[in-house]
Amino acid sequence: MKKLITSLVTALMLVAGAQASEGAAAWDRFPTEKVTDLASLQRGAKLFVNYCLNCHGAAMMRYNRLRDIGLSEEQIKGNLLFAAEKVGETMKVTLDPNQAKDWFGATPPDLSVIARSRAGAGGSGADYLYTYLRTYYRDETKATGWNNLVFPNVGMPHALWELQGQRRAVFADEKDAHDPTKTVQVLKGFESITPGALSALEYDNAVADLVAFLQWMGEPAQHERVRLGVWVLLFLGVFTVFAWRLNAAYWKDVK
């Protein structure tokens, strides 16, 4: 029975790994220090509201929670409150779900916990999003005119193309390392079609800011939780020693 269970687990892991890697690019590592940088989170919030909130909502996030990243209520009202009337409202989207389904083939997902839900064998959810938003390319065979290396045949167009610019992917046919009788397409790089408003480095930094905000939005209290968790563990460690010595003193006379 143990051998059977081990075999099944191994098979499932191999299948999952193959599905994760087939036809998709390896995930780049997201710069995690961005999640603790208030300026980065503020820039990410601006990008999210201007480029993502048109189609994607964040039903579990209220505008007034942005005060946790250093924004005042006046700044939120004046710069970020476009789809709501009060800062206490959630980040809802004005796009009609039925229209979205007709246009994109599916209703755009809520992004409240998108960074937590996309973790996998390739890395964290932030790694996935960081790579996904940087691997769009022009593909005229698709309905939207766009394709993506991390999410092949994606239904979402490139929302940030004005910042990154337009480019095409250059593929080459090479022999499959596992089966020489077959050929596979290998990415050789990208060719620029039209430049964007940002340089390549500036765009990468902007995407990192946006992903940092998405990561923070998935659990705004994550850093406070970690900070308190350290003190809780220290507390339990100290009182475990006291409990152990009290237990020893109590049972000494009984024995």
C-alpha positions as CSV (number, residue, x, y, z in Angstrom):
1,M,0.0,0.0,0.0
2,K,2.8,2.4,0.9
3,K,4.5,1.7,-2.5
4,L,1.2,2.3,-4.3
5,I,0.6,5.7,-2.5
6,T,4.2,6.7,-3.2
7,S,3.9,5.9,-6.9
8,L,0.6,7.8,-7.2
9,V,2.1,10.9,-5.5
10,T,5.2,10.8,-7.7
11,A,3.0,10.5,-10.8
12,L,0.9,13.4,-9.8
13,M,3.9,15.5,-9.1
14,L,5.4,14.7,-12.5
15,V,2.1,15.5,-14.3
16,A,1.7,18.8,-12.4
17,G,5.3,19.7,-13.3
18,A,4.8,18.9,-17.0
19,Q,1.6,20.9,-17.1
20,A,3.2,23.9,-15.4
21,S,6.2,23.9,-17.9
22,E,4.5,22.9,-21.1
23,G,4.3,25.8,-23.5
24,A,5.0,28.4,-20.8
25,A,8.0,30.4,-19.8
26,A,10.0,29.9,-16.6
27,W,8.9,32.4,-13.9
28,D,11.3,35.3,-13.0
29,R,11.8,36.1,-9.4
30,F,9.8,39.1,-8.1
31,P,11.9,41.6,-6.1
32,T,10.3,40.9,-2.7
33,E,11.7,44.1,-1.0
34,K,9.1,46.1,-3.0
35,V,6.3,44.8,-0.7
36,T,7.7,46.7,2.3
37,D,8.5,49.9,0.3
38,L,5.6,52.4,0.8
39,A,6.6,54.4,-2.2
40,S,6.5,51.3,-4.4
41,L,3.1,50.3,-3.0
42,Q,1.7,53.8,-3.7
43,R,2.9,53.7,-7.3
44,G,1.5,50.2,-7.6
45,A,-1.9,51.4,-6.3
46,K,-1.9,54.1,-8.9
47,L,-1.2,51.6,-11.7
48,F,-3.8,49.2,-10.4
49,V,-6.5,51.9,-10.3
50,N,-5.6,53.3,-13.8
51,Y,-4.9,50.1,-15.7
52,C,-6.5,47.1,-13.9
53,L,-9.7,48.5,-12.1
54,N,-11.3,49.2,-15.5
55,C,-12.0,45.5,-16.0
56,H,-11.0,43.7,-12.7
57,G,-12.5,44.4,-9.4
58,A,-11.1,43.9,-5.9
59,A,-14.2,43.1,-3.9
60,M,-12.3,42.4,-0.7
61,M,-10.4,45.6,-0.5
62,R,-11.7,49.0,0.6
63,Y,-10.2,52.3,-0.5
64,N,-9.7,53.5,3.0
65,R,-7.4,50.5,3.6
66,L,-4.9,52.4,1.4
67,R,-4.2,54.6,4.4
68,D,-2.0,51.6,5.6
69,I,0.4,52.4,2.7
70,G,0.8,56.0,3.7
71,L,-2.0,57.7,1.6
72,S,-4.3,60.2,3.2
73,E,-8.0,60.2,2.7
74,E,-7.7,63.4,0.6
75,Q,-5.1,61.7,-1.6
76,I,-7.3,58.7,-2.1
77,K,-10.4,60.8,-3.0
78,G,-8.5,63.0,-5.3
79,N,-6.4,60.5,-7.2
80,L,-7.8,57.0,-6.8
81,L,-11.5,57.1,-6.2
82,F,-12.9,56.8,-9.7
83,A,-15.3,53.9,-9.5
84,A,-16.8,54.7,-6.0
85,E,-18.2,57.6,-4.1
86,K,-16.9,57.0,-0.6
87,V,-13.5,55.8,0.7
88,G,-15.2,53.1,2.7
89,E,-16.5,51.4,-0.4
90,T,-14.8,48.4,-2.0
91,M,-12.8,48.5,-5.2
92,K,-15.7,47.6,-7.5
93,V,-15.6,47.6,-11.2
94,T,-18.0,49.4,-13.5
95,L,-17.7,46.9,-16.4
96,D,-20.8,44.9,-17.0
97,P,-20.0,41.2,-16.5
98,N,-22.1,40.1,-19.5
99,Q,-20.3,42.5,-21.8
100,A,-17.0,41.4,-20.4
101,K,-17.9,37.7,-21.2
102,D,-18.8,38.6,-24.7
103,W,-15.7,40.6,-25.3
104,F,-13.1,38.4,-23.6
105,G,-14.8,35.0,-23.5
106,A,-14.9,35.0,-19.7
107,T,-15.6,37.5,-16.9
108,P,-12.3,39.0,-15.7
109,P,-11.4,37.6,-12.3
110,D,-11.4,39.5,-9.1
111,L,-7.9,40.5,-8.1
112,S,-8.2,40.7,-4.3
113,V,-6.1,37.6,-3.7
114,I,-4.7,37.0,-7.2
115,A,-1.1,37.1,-6.0
116,R,-1.8,34.3,-3.4
117,S,-3.9,32.2,-5.8
118,R,-1.3,31.9,-8.6
119,A,1.5,30.3,-6.6
120,G,2.7,27.0,-8.1
121,A,5.7,24.8,-8.9
122,G,7.3,27.7,-10.7
123,G,7.4,30.0,-7.7
124,S,5.2,32.4,-5.7
125,G,2.1,34.1,-7.1
126,A,4.1,37.3,-7.2
127,D,6.7,35.6,-9.4
128,Y,4.0,34.5,-11.8
129,L,2.4,37.9,-12.1
130,Y,5.8,39.6,-12.4
131,T,6.7,37.3,-15.3
132,Y,3.2,37.3,-16.9
133,L,2.9,41.1,-17.2
134,R,6.4,41.2,-18.8
135,T,6.0,38.5,-21.4
136,Y,3.2,39.8,-23.6
137,Y,3.8,40.0,-27.4
138,R,1.9,40.7,-30.5
139,D,0.1,37.7,-32.2
140,E,-2.3,38.6,-35.0
141,T,-3.7,35.0,-34.9
142,K,-5.4,35.8,-31.6
143,A,-8.7,37.6,-31.3
144,T,-7.2,40.3,-29.1
145,G,-4.0,40.6,-31.1
146,W,-1.9,39.6,-28.1
147,N,-0.4,36.4,-26.6
148,N,1.6,35.6,-23.5
149,L,4.5,33.3,-22.8
150,V,3.4,32.4,-19.3
151,F,-0.3,32.1,-20.2
152,P,-0.4,30.9,-23.9
153,N,-3.6,31.8,-25.7
154,V,-4.6,34.2,-22.9
155,G,-7.9,36.0,-23.5
156,M,-6.8,39.2,-21.8
157,P,-5.2,41.9,-24.0
158,H,-2.0,43.7,-22.9
159,A,-3.4,46.4,-20.6
160,L,0.0,48.0,-20.2
161,W,1.1,48.0,-23.8
162,E,1.3,51.8,-23.9
163,L,3.9,51.7,-21.2
164,Q,5.9,48.7,-22.5
165,G,5.4,49.3,-26.2
166,Q,4.5,46.6,-28.8
167,R,6.9,43.8,-29.7
168,R,6.8,40.4,-31.4
169,A,8.3,37.2,-30.2
170,V,11.0,35.5,-32.3
171,F,10.8,31.7,-32.2
172,A,13.0,29.1,-33.9
173,D,12.3,25.4,-34.5
174,E,14.7,23.1,-32.7
175,K,14.8,19.3,-32.3
176,D,13.1,18.0,-29.1
177,A,15.7,16.9,-26.6
178,H,13.5,14.0,-25.6
179,D,12.4,13.0,-29.1
180,P,14.7,13.8,-32.0
181,T,12.0,13.1,-34.5
182,K,10.0,16.0,-33.3
183,T,10.7,19.8,-33.3
184,V,9.7,22.4,-30.7
185,Q,9.5,26.1,-30.9
186,V,12.1,27.9,-28.7
187,L,11.9,31.6,-27.9
188,K,15.0,33.5,-29.2
189,G,13.9,36.9,-28.0
190,F,11.7,39.8,-28.8
191,E,11.7,42.4,-31.6
192,S,10.4,45.9,-30.9
193,I,7.5,47.1,-33.1
194,T,6.8,50.4,-31.5
195,P,8.5,51.8,-28.3
196,G,6.5,52.4,-25.2
197,A,6.3,55.4,-22.8
198,L,8.9,53.7,-20.5
199,S,12.3,52.1,-21.1
200,A,12.6,48.4,-20.5
201,L,14.1,48.9,-17.0
202,E,11.4,51.5,-16.1
203,Y,8.7,49.1,-17.3
204,D,10.1,46.2,-15.2
205,N,10.2,48.5,-12.1
206,A,6.6,49.7,-12.8
207,V,5.4,46.0,-13.1
208,A,7.2,45.2,-9.8
209,D,5.4,48.1,-8.1
210,L,2.0,46.9,-9.4
211,V,2.8,43.3,-8.3
212,A,3.9,44.5,-4.9
213,F,0.6,46.2,-4.5
214,L,-1.3,43.0,-5.6
215,Q,0.8,41.0,-3.1
216,W,0.1,43.5,-0.3
217,M,-3.6,43.6,-1.2
218,G,-3.9,39.8,-0.8
219,E,-3.1,40.3,2.9
220,P,-2.6,43.9,4.0
221,A,-1.7,42.8,7.6
222,Q,0.9,40.2,6.5
223,H,3.9,42.2,7.9
224,E,2.1,42.9,11.2
225,R,1.2,39.2,11.4
226,V,4.8,38.2,10.9
227,R,6.1,40.8,13.4
228,L,3.6,39.7,16.0
229,G,4.3,36.0,15.2
230,V,7.9,36.4,16.2
231,W,6.9,37.8,19.7
232,V,4.3,35.0,20.1
233,L,6.9,32.3,19.4
234,L,9.3,33.9,21.8
235,F,6.6,34.1,24.5
236,L,5.7,30.4,24.0
237,G,9.4,29.5,24.1
238,V,10.0,31.2,27.4
239,F,6.9,29.9,29.1
240,T,7.5,26.4,27.8
241,V,10.7,26.4,29.8
242,F,8.8,27.6,32.9
243,A,6.1,24.9,32.4
244,W,8.8,22.2,31.9
245,R,10.5,23.2,35.2
246,L,7.2,23.5,37.1
247,N,6.2,20.1,35.8
248,A,9.5,18.6,37.0
249,A,9.2,20.2,40.4
250,Y,5.6,19.0,40.8
251,W,6.3,15.4,39.9
252,K,9.5,15.2,41.9
253,D,7.7,14.6,45.2
254,V,5.1,12.4,43.7
255,K,7.7,10.0,42.3
